[in-house]
Amino acid sequence: MKTGRFAKVVSFAVAMSAFLCGCSKQSESTSDAGKSQKTIDSTVSGMQKSAGAAAEQAKEAVQATAAGAQNQASEVAAAAQAQVQTVIDQAKNLVNQGKHTEALSLLQQKLAGLKLTPEQQKLVDGLKEQIQKALSSAAKETTKTAQDLKKTLGQ
């Protein structure tokens, strides 16, 4: 967009210079033509410098915006990882309290759809395995107790 403006301004300056040179008296000396050319060159040079400065400012603005977006993305990722770690810690605490069903439910609900690091995935898988073993053991114990009770009552 700025390049288009620049080209129009340069074209206008060149056209005006040509017009002014063509309208001047035939008796003008070649030194006047040289002065006009110097004015044109000076104008073009100034426009090029302005365009270069504008391009540099635009480049710096884009780089600053990109850096800001990257920092923001890093902060969001760090917050998500902290959230995952908090859920894992809560589940461990529930397992230690013997609340296996609640721990499993917490893991399934809170971590559904979240991206886990390989280390976090390994921890979650280990917790789930530990919970499944504990629940299986509790189920076997309950079955054994029920059978013992049935034998005692049946006799």
C-alpha positions as CSV (number, residue, x, y, z in Angstrom):
1,M,0.0,0.0,0.0
2,K,2.8,2.4,0.9
3,T,4.8,1.3,-2.2
4,G,1.8,2.3,-4.4
5,R,1.7,5.8,-2.8
6,F,5.4,6.1,-3.2
7,A,5.2,5.3,-6.9
8,K,2.3,7.8,-7.4
9,V,4.3,10.5,-5.6
10,V,7.4,9.8,-7.7
11,S,5.4,9.7,-10.9
12,F,3.7,13.0,-10.0
13,A,7.1,14.6,-9.2
14,V,8.6,13.5,-12.4
15,A,5.6,14.6,-14.4
16,M,5.6,18.0,-12.7
17,S,9.3,18.4,-13.4
18,A,8.8,17.5,-17.0
19,F,5.9,19.9,-17.3
20,L,7.9,22.7,-15.7
21,C,10.9,22.1,-17.9
22,G,8.7,22.0,-21.0
23,C,6.9,25.3,-20.2
24,S,10.0,27.3,-19.5
25,K,11.3,29.7,-22.1
26,Q,13.6,28.5,-24.8
27,S,16.2,30.8,-23.6
28,E,16.8,29.1,-20.3
29,S,20.2,27.9,-19.8
30,T,21.3,24.4,-19.3
31,S,22.1,25.3,-15.7
32,D,18.4,25.8,-14.9
33,A,17.7,22.3,-16.3
34,G,20.5,21.0,-14.1
35,K,18.9,22.7,-11.1
36,S,15.5,21.1,-11.9
37,Q,17.1,17.7,-12.2
38,K,18.9,18.2,-8.8
39,T,15.5,19.1,-7.3
40,I,13.9,16.0,-8.7
41,D,16.8,13.8,-7.5
42,S,16.6,15.4,-4.0
43,T,12.8,14.8,-3.9
44,V,13.1,11.2,-5.0
45,S,15.9,10.6,-2.5
46,G,13.9,12.1,0.3
47,M,10.9,9.9,-0.7
48,Q,13.0,6.8,-0.8
49,K,14.4,7.5,2.7
50,S,10.9,8.1,4.1
51,A,9.7,4.9,2.5
52,G,12.6,3.0,3.9
53,A,12.0,4.4,7.4
54,A,8.3,3.5,7.2
55,A,9.2,0.0,6.1
56,E,11.6,-0.4,9.0
57,Q,9.0,0.8,11.5
58,A,6.4,-1.6,10.1
59,K,9.0,-4.5,10.4
60,E,9.7,-3.6,14.0
61,A,6.0,-3.4,14.8
62,V,5.4,-6.9,13.3
63,Q,8.4,-8.3,15.2
64,A,7.1,-6.8,18.5
65,T,3.6,-8.2,17.9
66,A,5.0,-11.7,17.1
67,A,7.2,-11.7,20.2
68,G,4.2,-10.7,22.3
69,A,2.0,-13.4,20.9
70,Q,4.8,-16.0,21.5
71,N,5.1,-14.9,25.1
72,Q,1.4,-15.1,25.6
73,A,1.3,-18.6,24.1
74,S,4.1,-19.7,26.4
75,E,2.2,-18.4,29.4
76,V,-1.0,-20.2,28.4
77,A,0.9,-23.4,27.9
78,A,2.6,-23.1,31.3
79,A,-0.7,-22.4,33.0
80,A,-2.3,-25.5,31.4
81,Q,0.7,-27.7,32.5
82,A,0.3,-26.3,36.1
83,Q,-3.4,-27.2,36.0
84,V,-2.6,-30.7,34.9
85,Q,0.0,-31.1,37.6
86,T,-2.5,-29.9,40.2
87,V,-5.1,-32.5,39.1
88,I,-2.4,-35.2,39.3
89,D,-1.4,-34.1,42.8
90,Q,-5.1,-34.1,43.9
91,A,-5.6,-37.6,42.5
92,K,-2.5,-38.9,44.3
93,N,-3.8,-37.4,47.6
94,L,-7.1,-39.2,47.1
95,V,-5.4,-42.5,46.4
96,N,-3.4,-42.1,49.6
97,Q,-6.6,-41.5,51.4
98,G,-8.1,-44.7,50.0
99,K,-10.6,-42.8,47.8
100,H,-9.8,-44.7,44.7
101,T,-13.1,-44.2,42.9
102,E,-13.0,-40.4,43.5
103,A,-9.4,-40.3,42.3
104,L,-10.2,-42.1,39.1
105,S,-13.3,-39.9,38.5
106,L,-11.1,-36.8,39.0
107,L,-8.5,-37.9,36.5
108,Q,-11.1,-38.8,33.9
109,Q,-13.1,-35.6,34.2
110,K,-10.4,-33.0,34.7
111,L,-7.8,-34.4,32.2
112,A,-10.2,-35.2,29.4
113,G,-9.1,-33.5,26.2
114,L,-6.0,-31.9,27.8
115,K,-2.6,-32.3,26.2
116,L,-0.2,-34.0,28.7
117,T,3.6,-34.1,28.5
118,P,5.1,-37.6,28.3
119,E,6.1,-37.4,32.0
120,Q,2.6,-36.4,33.0
121,Q,1.0,-39.1,30.9
122,K,3.3,-41.7,32.5
123,L,2.2,-40.4,36.0
124,V,-1.5,-40.5,35.1
125,D,-1.2,-44.0,33.6
126,G,0.6,-45.2,36.7
127,L,-2.1,-43.7,39.0
128,K,-4.8,-45.3,36.9
129,E,-3.1,-48.7,37.1
130,Q,-2.7,-48.3,40.9
131,I,-6.3,-47.3,41.3
132,Q,-7.5,-50.3,39.1
133,K,-5.4,-52.7,41.2
134,A,-6.8,-51.3,44.4
135,L,-10.4,-51.4,43.2
136,S,-9.9,-55.0,41.9
137,S,-8.4,-56.0,45.3
138,A,-11.2,-54.3,47.1
139,A,-13.8,-56.1,44.9
140,K,-12.1,-59.5,45.6
141,E,-12.0,-58.8,49.3
142,T,-15.7,-57.9,49.2
143,T,-16.6,-61.0,47.3
144,K,-14.6,-63.1,49.8
145,T,-16.3,-61.5,52.7
146,A,-19.7,-62.0,51.2
147,Q,-18.9,-65.7,50.6
148,D,-17.7,-66.1,54.1
149,L,-20.8,-64.4,55.5
150,K,-23.0,-66.6,53.3
151,K,-21.2,-69.7,54.6
152,T,-21.6,-68.6,58.1
153,L,-25.3,-67.7,57.8
154,G,-26.0,-70.8,55.7
155,Q,-24.7,-73.2,58.2
